[in-house]
Amino acid sequence: MSKIFLSAGIEVKYDVGISTRDKIRLSADIYFPQDRNGPLPVILSRTPYDNTAENMVYSGNFYAQHGYIFVAQDTRGRYDSEGDFHPWINEFDDGYDTIEWIGEQEWCDGNVGMVGASYGGNVQWQAAAMGSKYLKAIVPRVIGNNLYESPHYQGGAFQLNWSATWCLRMAGRTSQKLDGYNWEQLFQVSPLRKLPSEGGKDIFYYQEWMDHPDYDDYWKRLANEERYGDVKIPVLQIGGWYESQGRIQDFENQPESCCGAMGTQG
């Protein structure tokens, strides 16, 4: 049994570099069962919220103790990964490149699955649409069918609360504290484009979202529902009733080749 790591029976390799097609180094922590005798199936989770967060470490320990290899990766521009963070935009290619790299490793048996919630759920849909032969199933939690409706423009109305708080928290390589803001005053800033600067930050993708108030080509390129036909693997969706309702559309519109299932959580 391992004497180094607190969770017995595992080995961990930290900050493993995975190169993308444009030569950006993405950082991953990889959890292995200590007593493995050959290649194993791999579970991948990609996150902008720190791959050393408690929930990621718990998942790594759990899966490695149950016969899987677990890969926890920081998305581009976040924490230990290189590049610039541009929400949603790079996740199709980065997800595919990561899965292809995993599938070619001697410790992978050719089977990769993905797990994760929210942003970590949407990156699964994006990766699945790219058609890697190694990706066999995804389990996205609490994410909808297109990013226009959820979370950015619900019913056509700009989701100021979500967009502002998320952007201000994400406006750095690591997550930023929000305790210093007077939200009652900040939410009254007009025009809305000035909100990030009034909060002391320059956030280009907030402005980008405001440049696209309609469901146009910008959002269609990112929408799960526009790529259903490209997803050929089983999908298990999980979420609560008052979370992203787009999961129902995802379930109803998946092609027969995509063996969809949907679960709810209390």
C-alpha positions in Angstrom: 0.0 0.0 0.0 1.2 3.5 -0.7 2.8 5.3 2.2 3.0 8.7 0.4 -0.6 9.5 -0.6 -3.3 9.8 2.0 -5.7 7.6 -0.1 -4.2 4.1 0.0 -3.7 2.1 -3.2 -3.2 5.0 -5.6 -0.4 6.8 -7.4 -0.6 10.3 -8.7 1.3 12.2 -11.4 0.9 15.9 -11.1 1.0 18.6 -13.8 1.4 16.2 -16.7 1.6 18.3 -19.9 -0.8 17.5 -22.8 -0.1 19.5 -26.0 -2.9 20.8 -28.2 -2.8 21.1 -32.0 -1.7 24.8 -31.6 1.1 23.8 -29.1 -0.6 25.0 -25.9 0.4 22.9 -22.9 -2.7 21.8 -20.9 -2.0 20.6 -17.3 -3.5 17.4 -16.0 -3.2 15.4 -12.7 -3.5 11.7 -13.3 -4.6 9.2 -10.7 -3.6 5.5 -11.1 -4.5 2.4 -9.2 -1.2 1.4 -7.6 -1.5 -2.3 -8.3 -2.5 -2.1 -11.9 -1.1 -4.8 -14.2 -1.9 -3.4 -17.6 -3.9 -0.8 -19.5 -7.2 0.4 -17.9 -10.2 2.5 -18.9 -9.8 6.2 -18.3 -12.2 8.8 -16.9 -11.5 12.4 -17.9 -12.8 15.6 -16.2 -11.9 19.0 -17.7 -12.5 22.1 -15.5 -11.8 25.8 -15.4 -12.3 25.7 -11.6 -9.0 24.1 -10.5 -8.1 20.5 -11.0 -6.8 20.3 -7.4 -10.2 21.3 -6.0 -11.6 19.0 -3.3 -14.2 17.5 -5.6 -11.6 16.7 -8.2 -9.2 15.1 -5.7 -12.1 13.1 -4.3 -13.0 11.8 -7.8 -9.4 10.9 -8.5 -9.1 8.9 -5.4 -12.5 7.2 -5.8 -12.0 6.1 -9.4 -8.4 5.0 -8.9 -9.5 2.9 -6.0 -12.2 1.3 -8.2 -10.1 0.2 -11.1 -10.0 3.3 -13.3 -7.4 5.9 -14.2 -8.7 9.4 -13.6 -7.4 12.4 -15.5 -8.2 15.9 -14.0 -7.3 18.7 -16.4 -7.3 22.4 -16.1 -8.8 24.0 -19.2 -6.9 26.4 -21.4 -5.8 29.6 -19.6 -6.8 28.4 -16.1 -4.6 27.5 -13.2 -1.6 25.4 -14.5 -2.6 25.3 -18.2 -1.1 27.6 -20.7 -3.0 29.9 -23.1 -5.7 32.4 -22.7 -9.1 31.6 -21.2 -11.9 32.2 -23.7 -15.0 30.5 -22.3 -16.5 27.7 -24.4 -14.6 28.6 -27.6 -11.6 26.3 -27.5 -13.2 23.3 -25.8 -14.1 21.4 -28.9 -10.6 21.0 -30.1 -8.9 21.0 -26.7 -11.2 18.2 -25.5 -10.7 16.1 -28.6 -6.9 16.6 -28.5 -6.8 15.6 -24.8 -8.9 12.4 -25.5 -6.7 11.5 -28.4 -3.6 11.9 -26.3 -5.1 9.8 -23.5 -6.1 7.0 -25.9 -2.6 6.7 -27.2 -1.0 6.2 -23.8 0.3 2.8 -22.9 -1.7 2.8 -19.7 -5.1 3.4 -21.5 -7.0 0.4 -22.8 -8.6 2.5 -25.6 -11.7 3.4 -23.6 -12.3 6.9 -22.3 -15.3 8.3 -20.5 -16.0 11.8 -19.2 -17.6 13.3 -16.1 -18.2 16.7 -14.7 -20.8 19.4 -14.0 -21.8 22.8 -15.3 -18.8 24.1 -17.5 -17.4 20.6 -17.0 -20.6 19.2 -18.4 -20.7 21.3 -21.5 -17.1 20.4 -22.4 -18.2 16.8 -22.6 -20.8 17.6 -25.2 -18.3 19.6 -27.2 -15.7 16.8 -27.1 -18.3 14.2 -28.0 -19.3 16.1 -31.1 -15.7 15.8 -32.4 -15.9 12.0 -32.8 -12.8 10.6 -31.1 -12.7 6.9 -31.4 -11.6 6.6 -27.9 -14.5 8.4 -26.2 -17.1 5.9 -25.3 -19.6 7.7 -23.0 -20.2 11.0 -21.3 -22.0 12.0 -18.1 -22.8 15.8 -18.2 -24.5 17.2 -15.1 -26.5 20.5 -14.9 -25.9 21.9 -18.4 -28.4 22.7 -21.0 -28.8 22.3 -24.8 -27.4 25.7 -25.9 -25.4 28.4 -24.2 -27.5 31.2 -25.5 -30.6 30.1 -23.6 -28.7 28.8 -20.6 -26.9 30.5 -19.1 -26.6 33.7 -21.1 -29.9 34.9 -22.5 -32.8 33.0 -20.9 -35.9 33.8 -22.8 -33.9 36.4 -24.7 -33.1 38.4 -21.6 -29.5 38.9 -20.7 -28.7 36.9 -17.5 -26.9 39.8 -15.7 -26.6 38.1 -12.4 -25.0 34.9 -13.7 -22.9 36.7 -16.4 -21.6 39.4 -14.2 -20.7 37.3 -11.1 -19.2 34.5 -13.2 -17.1 36.8 -15.3 -15.8 38.8 -12.3 -14.9 35.5 -10.6 -13.2 34.1 -13.7 -11.3 37.2 -14.7 -7.9 35.8 -13.9 -5.9 32.6 -14.2 -7.2 31.6 -10.8 -10.7 32.2 -9.3 -11.2 35.7 -7.9 -12.9 36.7 -4.7 -16.2 38.6 -4.9 -16.6 39.7 -1.3 -15.4 43.3 -2.0 -18.3 44.3 -4.3 -21.4 46.3 -3.4 -23.7 44.2 -5.6 -26.7 46.5 -5.1 -24.8 49.3 -6.7 -22.8 47.3 -9.2 -26.0 45.8 -10.7 -27.3 49.3 -11.3 -24.5 50.3 -13.6 -25.7 51.6 -17.0 -25.0 50.8 -19.7 -24.4 47.2 -18.9 -21.2 47.1 -20.9 -19.6 49.2 -18.2 -20.2 46.8 -15.5 -16.8 44.9 -15.7 -14.8 48.1 -15.8 -16.8 49.5 -12.9 -15.8 46.4 -11.1 -12.1 47.1 -11.9 -11.7 44.5 -14.6 -11.5 44.3 -18.4 -13.3 41.2 -19.5 -13.4 40.8 -23.3 -15.7 37.8 -23.4 -18.4 39.7 -21.4 -18.4 42.3 -24.1 -18.5 39.5 -26.7 -21.6 38.0 -25.2 -23.3 41.4 -25.2 -22.4 41.8 -28.9 -24.6 38.8 -29.7 -28.1 39.4 -28.1 -29.8 37.1 -30.6 -29.3 33.3 -31.2 -27.0 33.9 -34.2 -24.1 32.0 -35.7 -21.9 32.8 -32.7 -24.1 30.8 -30.4 -25.1 28.2 -32.9 -21.4 27.2 -33.4 -21.3 26.5 -29.6 -24.7 24.8 -29.2 -25.1 21.2 -28.3 -28.4 21.0 -30.1 -26.7 22.0 -33.4 -24.4 19.0 -33.1 -26.7 16.2 -32.0 -26.0 14.2 -35.2 -22.3 14.2 -34.4 -22.7 12.5 -31.0 -22.6 8.8 -31.5 -22.0 7.6 -27.9 -24.2 7.0 -24.9 -25.0 10.1 -22.8 -26.3 10.1 -19.2 -27.5 13.5 -18.1 -28.1 14.5 -14.5 -29.6 17.6 -13.0 -32.3 19.1 -10.8 -35.7 20.4 -12.1 -34.8 24.1 -11.4 -31.5 23.9 -13.2 -30.9 24.0 -16.9 -34.1 22.8 -18.5 -32.3 22.3 -21.8 -31.4 18.8 -20.7 -35.0 17.8 -21.6 -34.4 19.1 -25.1 -31.1 17.2 -25.2 -32.9 14.0 -24.2 -35.8 14.4 -26.6 -33.7 15.3 -29.6 -30.8 12.9 -29.4 -30.6 10.7 -32.5 -31.1 7.0 -32.1 -27.3 6.5 -32.5 -26.8 8.4 -29.3 -28.3 6.1 -26.5 -29.5 8.9 -24.3 -30.7 8.6 -20.7 -31.6 11.3 -18.2 -31.5 11.3 -14.4 -32.6 13.8 -11.8 -31.0 14.6 -8.5 -32.8 15.9 -5.4 
